[in-house]
Structure formats: C-alpha cells, structure tokens
Amino acid sequence: MVTWVFLAAAALAILFAVVAVVARNPITNVLALVVMFFAMAAVFAVIGMDFLAAIQVIVYSGAILVLFLFVIMLLNVRRIDRLGSGRPFQAFIGTLVAAGIGAMVLVIVGLLLPEQGAVLPGAAAAGTALPIGRALLSTHLFAFEFITLLLVAAIVGAVYLGKRDLR
C-alpha cells in the first residue's frame, strides 16, 4: 500500500511539474506548482521524513508560492509567449540539451545499486528537525545567512519594481 501511495504521489509530482513548465498562463504555472509541492510533501511523508513534509507544505506551498502569486499580480503578466518563438534553431538546440541531460540522469540513476540510493538505514532520522537544525547552524551557517541576504535583496527589488511614478 505504501508503495502505491509513493508511486501515485511521485507520478502526480512529475505530471504537475511538466504542467508548470508547459502552461502559458502564469497563474496556471503557480497552481501546478502548488499541487507538485503537495505531492512532494506526500513523498517525504511516505518515506518517513515528516519534518521535511511539514516544511514543504508550510514554506514552499504556503510562503513561496504566495510570493510568486503576488509578483505575478504586481507585474500584471497576462500570458507567456511560446518558448522559442522567433528563434527556432535555439529552441531546438535547447530542447536537445535538456533531453540529453535528462537521459544522462536516467542512465546514472539506472546504474545505481539500491544500497547507493536514497533508501538507507537511518535515512528517516535525517529528515527530523534536529540534524537539519544542527547542519544549518553549524556547517551551513554562511549559506543560511547568505540566503537571508538574498531574500532581503529580492524584497527591495520587488518594492522598487512595484513603486509607481507619481509625476
């Protein structure tokens, strides 16, 4: 039963990730990302990483996608042009590169042994708050603080873009 829930959530995540990339309406893109993030939270919950599942729902599905929606509404983006419109050669080369990278990832994953994969003894303990907190505040402190500065810069940029000319 757990295997079927995992496979269903993974398939749903892949399907809505494709919809988020292919759709032309930005609101549809964001809503597809919401479904994809919830499916990823289900995958995390099934493999025993409850803390990561909760963070996935709270941070990504809650805060980040609300920010995406506000930016889309602030910039008043109606519809996105078709990818590669006006540049068919570059679109073709980009598609070939993306397909090559995807095939390479699939070949590498296919060559991995089960012992080298994500299902390791004690992997469920890695998804709890204690090791994540220790890693963020010890070995990854610089990256953690750098991300806060990056978010502040993004907020300043959004305020600047949203400012209206009063002349």
C-alpha positions as CSV (number, residue, x, y, z in Angstrom):
1,M,0.0,0.0,0.0
2,V,2.8,2.4,0.9
3,T,4.5,1.7,-2.4
4,W,1.3,2.6,-4.3
5,V,0.9,5.9,-2.4
6,F,4.6,6.7,-3.1
7,L,4.2,5.9,-6.8
8,A,1.0,7.9,-7.1
9,A,2.5,10.9,-5.4
10,A,5.6,10.7,-7.5
11,A,3.6,10.5,-10.7
12,L,1.5,13.4,-9.6
13,A,4.6,15.5,-8.9
14,I,6.1,14.7,-12.3
15,L,2.9,15.4,-14.1
16,F,2.3,18.8,-12.5
17,A,5.9,19.8,-12.8
18,V,5.5,19.3,-16.5
19,V,2.3,21.3,-16.5
20,A,4.0,24.1,-14.5
21,V,6.7,24.3,-17.2
22,V,4.4,23.9,-20.3
23,A,1.4,26.1,-19.4
24,R,1.3,29.6,-20.9
25,N,-0.8,31.2,-18.2
26,P,1.4,32.2,-15.2
27,I,-1.5,31.6,-12.7
28,T,-1.8,28.0,-14.0
29,N,2.0,27.6,-13.6
30,V,1.8,28.6,-9.9
31,L,-1.2,26.5,-9.2
32,A,0.5,23.5,-10.8
33,L,3.5,24.2,-8.6
34,V,1.2,24.1,-5.6
35,V,0.0,20.6,-6.5
36,M,3.5,19.5,-7.2
37,F,4.8,20.7,-3.9
38,F,1.9,18.9,-2.0
39,A,2.8,15.7,-3.9
40,M,6.4,16.1,-2.9
41,A,5.3,16.6,0.7
42,A,3.4,13.3,0.4
43,V,6.5,11.6,-0.9
44,F,8.5,12.9,2.0
45,A,5.8,11.7,4.5
46,V,5.7,8.3,2.9
47,I,9.5,7.8,3.2
48,G,9.4,8.8,6.9
49,M,10.7,12.4,6.7
50,D,7.8,14.1,8.5
51,F,9.6,17.3,9.3
52,L,10.6,17.8,5.6
53,A,7.0,17.1,4.6
54,A,5.7,19.8,7.0
55,I,8.3,22.3,5.9
56,Q,7.5,21.6,2.2
57,V,3.8,22.5,2.9
58,I,4.4,25.5,5.2
59,V,7.4,27.1,3.4
60,Y,7.0,26.2,-0.2
61,S,3.3,25.7,-0.7
62,G,2.5,28.5,1.7
63,A,5.0,31.3,1.7
64,I,7.0,31.0,-1.6
65,L,4.0,30.4,-3.9
66,V,2.1,33.2,-2.3
67,L,5.1,35.4,-3.1
68,F,5.1,34.1,-6.7
69,L,1.4,35.0,-7.0
70,F,1.9,38.5,-5.6
71,V,4.8,39.1,-8.1
72,I,2.7,37.9,-11.0
73,M,-0.2,40.1,-10.0
74,L,2.1,43.0,-9.3
75,L,3.8,42.8,-12.7
76,N,0.4,42.2,-14.3
77,V,1.6,39.3,-16.5
78,R,-1.2,38.1,-18.7
79,R,0.2,35.3,-20.8
80,I,3.6,34.0,-21.6
81,D,4.8,33.7,-25.2
82,R,5.6,30.3,-26.6
83,L,9.0,29.1,-25.7
84,G,11.5,29.7,-28.6
85,S,9.1,31.9,-30.6
86,G,11.2,33.8,-33.1
87,R,14.3,31.6,-32.5
88,P,13.5,28.1,-33.8
89,F,17.2,27.0,-34.0
90,Q,18.0,28.0,-30.4
91,A,14.8,26.3,-29.2
92,F,15.7,23.1,-31.0
93,I,19.3,23.2,-29.5
94,G,17.9,23.9,-26.1
95,T,15.4,21.0,-26.4
96,L,18.2,18.7,-27.4
97,V,20.4,19.8,-24.5
98,A,17.6,19.3,-22.0
99,A,16.7,15.9,-23.4
100,G,20.4,14.9,-23.2
101,I,20.7,16.0,-19.6
102,G,17.5,14.1,-18.7
103,A,18.7,11.0,-20.4
104,M,22.1,11.2,-18.7
105,V,20.4,11.5,-15.3
106,L,18.1,8.5,-16.1
107,V,21.1,6.4,-17.1
108,I,23.1,7.3,-14.0
109,V,20.1,6.5,-11.7
110,G,19.6,3.2,-13.5
111,L,23.2,2.2,-12.8
112,L,22.9,2.9,-9.0
113,L,22.6,-0.1,-6.7
114,P,19.8,0.0,-4.1
115,E,22.5,0.4,-1.4
116,Q,23.6,3.6,-3.0
117,G,20.2,5.1,-3.3
118,A,18.1,7.2,-1.0
119,V,16.7,4.3,1.0
120,L,19.5,3.9,3.5
121,P,19.2,2.6,7.1
122,G,18.7,5.6,9.3
123,A,17.5,7.8,6.5
124,A,14.3,8.6,8.3
125,A,16.2,10.1,11.2
126,A,17.9,12.5,8.7
127,G,14.5,14.1,8.0
128,T,13.9,15.3,11.5
129,A,14.4,18.8,12.8
130,L,17.5,18.1,15.0
131,P,20.0,17.1,12.3
132,I,18.7,19.8,9.9
133,G,19.0,22.5,12.6
134,R,22.5,21.4,13.5
135,A,23.6,21.4,9.9
136,L,22.0,24.9,9.2
137,L,23.6,26.5,12.3
138,S,27.0,24.9,12.2
139,T,28.4,23.7,8.8
140,H,26.0,25.6,6.6
141,L,25.7,28.8,8.6
142,F,27.3,31.0,5.8
143,A,24.8,29.7,3.2
144,F,21.9,30.1,5.6
145,E,22.8,33.8,6.2
146,F,23.5,34.4,2.6
147,I,20.0,33.2,1.7
148,T,18.6,35.7,4.2
149,L,20.5,38.5,2.4
150,L,19.3,37.2,-0.9
151,L,15.7,37.3,0.3
152,V,16.1,40.9,1.6
153,A,17.5,41.9,-1.8
154,A,14.5,40.3,-3.6
155,I,12.1,42.2,-1.3
156,V,13.9,45.5,-2.1
157,G,13.8,44.7,-5.8
158,A,10.0,43.9,-5.6
159,V,9.3,47.2,-3.8
160,Y,11.4,49.1,-6.4
161,L,9.5,47.4,-9.3
162,G,6.2,48.0,-7.7
163,K,6.8,51.7,-7.0
164,R,4.6,53.9,-9.1
165,D,5.8,57.1,-10.7
166,L,3.9,60.0,-9.1
167,R,4.6,62.5,-11.9
